[in-house]
Amino acid sequence: MAEAGSFAERVKQQADIVRVVGEYVRLKKTGKDFSGLCPFHQEKTPSFTVSPIKQIFYCFGCGKGGDVFNFVMDLEKSTFPEAVRTVAEKCGIAIPRPRERSPEERQENQQRSALVEMHREAQAFFTKQISGTLEGKAARAYLEDRGLDNKAIDRFGIGYAPSDGDALLRVLKQKYPEKLLVESGLISRGDQGGRLFDRFRRRIMFPIANDSGKVVAFGGRALGDEMPKYMNSPETPIYSKSNVLYHMDRAKEALRRSDFAVLVEGYMDAIAVARAGISNVVASCGTSLAEPQIKFLSRFTKRVIINYDPDNAGQLAAERSVSLLLEQDFEVRVLALPPVGDKKADPDLFIREKGAEEYTKLLKESPPYVDYLIARARKMDLTTGEGKRRAVNFLLPYVQKIPNAILRSEWATRIAQQLHLDEPVLRAALSKAATQRHSELKIQPELVGRSAKPVERRLIRMLAEAEGFRRELAQRLQVAQLYHGLETEKVFAALIVASLADEPMQATEVAAHLEERDRRILFEILFEEASEPTWEEAVSCVEALQHRQAERELAEVQKSIEANPPIGEMRGLLEKKQDLMRRLAAAR
């Protein structure tokens, strides 16, 4: 990267890699080299080595290695020019003066500097208002009611914009010209060149900083019933909402340590999560996540847990964010918080009511995006072929963004199991749609299929008509709970209850206790052409269900094993896996 004779080459020659790395890692001299705990992965025994002679580093644990620039680039998630500048500054190497700027460039630079300074002064004004005025005390009381004490208010620089229409204007206009005041987004002008007035009035103010910690915008939350509830700064020369993530300036180090980000919607959610001890949280400032924000986030991690509000807007925003993150090759999980009492819970409410420990627990258990989306699809009407088609088409755009054929196949398996579709046909259809980028999946009739597998249909027929042994069959099915989890579970349950009663079987009475979908399944089966049932056939069908149940249990056990649980739990899972495999082998 460093060309001969370049400034980068000179920095590399003069830099001391031990000095630079030592600012990030506690190094201990071991012979001619230095060693320490690797900053790129979690470890308890040092495997990270720095060679002052060769001016290189290497980790024998994770395999990371290179020169001083590689180290800074990997750790800071910076570009090569940024790494050169960082190393030069750390080693006291004079950085060449940049080329002479044009008058226009100098003016733009001066304007940006003035706008940054103006926002610094505005924040000082807002924080003074929240602590030193009657209106501000009311705002502070509101925040305290939301669980924020004085320490939290000061920590996050929260302030207050008074109801007076020109309180901030009076402070700023003494130093800045009108044109710059309007360009800052802090001051607005009336229609047709009217008078100037404060953009934010009677609002709690949240400062929005860029990644270097400089305040470049504000988010204002109405203290009363004013609309809109939240108001953000407009686009300015120093602020583009699609390029900034709230709390990123404070979250950077935590993101590097944990290698994942918690993505929430608003300021209060981010603050609540950060106060719960999860510093690696960022918010999209109440707007939809944008591609530049995702690329910015990718400098620090490629793993995200989305925890948006549970309302319809939040769910739609979560789905859109999943789609965008997948396009940028992120590993995505989605946390949908359970309600608190009769209230839908956003992160702020949940943490206040249930506590940080419970929130952290759910965060660790948050499912992969595929499971979240399938759960959303399952809420659709799946009783008809058309309903199942809509559910699959809801999932299809996410499948299309997965270039890996193996992952698409795994998707097909999960979708088929959860939506009760024919797996081979679905996998082929999804693969074709992903390859051809269809916007809609045309499901063939065989994909939706009949509502129950042949074994289930045959057993249902026996429970309804096999007077000689239906009671014994019902007992076997009930004791082993073989029908639990099947799409036909409710039909089986009703027939088993009727079969165990000492009364003649009446199909119409059984059907009366079923919902429309299950009632249709029952009558469809009863009208099928079928041979006379035998006990031997019944036993064979029961064994088939037992085999299927064991396969499901084995899949769940394997999933738990792959989650790498504690040793004691792992031992029990391995024993259970061996037992299930023996049962399946014996049944073959």
Beta strands, then each sheet from edge to edge (+ up, - down):
strand 1: 28-30
strand 2: 33-36
strand 3: 48-51
strand 4: 56-59
strand 5: 65-66
strand 6: 159-161
strand 7: 187-189
strand 8: 196-198
strand 9: 203-209
strand 10: 215-222
strand 11: 230-232
strand 12: 261-264
strand 13: 281-283
strand 14: 303-306
strand 15: 331-334
sheet 1: 1+ 2- 3+ 4- 5+
sheet 2: 6+ 9- 10+ 11-
sheet 3: 7+ 8-
sheet 4: 13+ 12+ 14+ 15+
end
